[in-house]
Amino acid sequence: MSMLPGNQMASPSYGGVVKSWNGLKGFGFITSDGFGGDVMFSKKDLAEDLREVQGKFLQGKAVAFDAAEGIDGRMKATAVQLVMVEGQPVAGMIKSYSEKNGYGFIKSSALGGEDLRFQDRDIPQAAMGANIIGQLVTFQVKSRPDGKMMACQLQFQSGQTAQKFSQMGFPDGMVHTPSPKGFGKGFGKGFGKGF
């Protein structure tokens, strides 16, 4: 995406639909009326909050993108962004979360910089009590009674992240965060030292 005066981002030049995406190999193809054939894109050309999506998440999704000629003379998609379509999951990054208040915010390139609020009930159970700020997620968007949009049904994009949080869990279903140094076993002994 090109920059305009004042560091404003220009709108992507083309629209299309992701025909295929291979997350393991890090590339895919977009079908667009603006080109004679499919246009290739790579993982580095995806918006940051889309780079860890797995499986068929991107296939069939509407996207906006710029294009540049590659060294082989073929056009290549750059600055690929997901276009939000009602009823389809969206990708984003957890910007903030307050366990005390029971809510947080997600930023998503598909929403034009608008942050969406989510409730703690929408976080995967295995991640409760863990630091989830900065984690890449997919989610559904729904309208609140006041007309504002809200994120729900959060899932981690990376299977490794989901597994990490589930391994932190214990049989009682709770996620336990490590105690600060010096507050583990034998907390009562020498209490107050160094305070």
LINLIN-V997633 format. One record per backbone hydrogen bond with DSSP energy under -0.5 kcal/mol. CO is the residue of the C=O (numbers start at 1). NH is the residue of the N-H. Records with the same first field share a line. If there is no record, write none. Layout:
CO->NH ; NH
This chain:
2->10
4->7 ; 8
8->4
14->65
16->63
17->19 ; 31
18->60
20->29
21->23
22->26 ; 27
26->43
27->22
28->41
29->19 ; 20
30->32 ; 39
31->17
32->35
39->30
40->77
41->28
42->45
43->46
45->80
47->50
48->51
50->53
54->57
58->61
61->18
62->83
63->16
64->81
65->14
66->78
68->76
70->73
74->70
75->40
76->68
78->66
80->47
81->64
82->84
85->88
90->139
92->137
93->95 ; 107
94->134
96->105
97->99
98->102 ; 103
102->120
103->98
104->118
105->95 ; 96
106->116
107->93
108->111 ; 113
109->112
110->84
111->114
114->108
116->106
117->151
118->104
119->122
120->123
122->154
124->127
125->128
127->130
130->132
132->135
135->94
136->157
137->92
138->155
139->90
140->152
142->150
144->147
148->144
149->117
150->142
152->140
155->138
158->162
159->163
160->164
161->165
162->166
163->167
164->168
165->169
166->169
168->176
170->173
174->170 ; 176
175->177
180->183
184->187
186->189
188->191
190->193
192->195
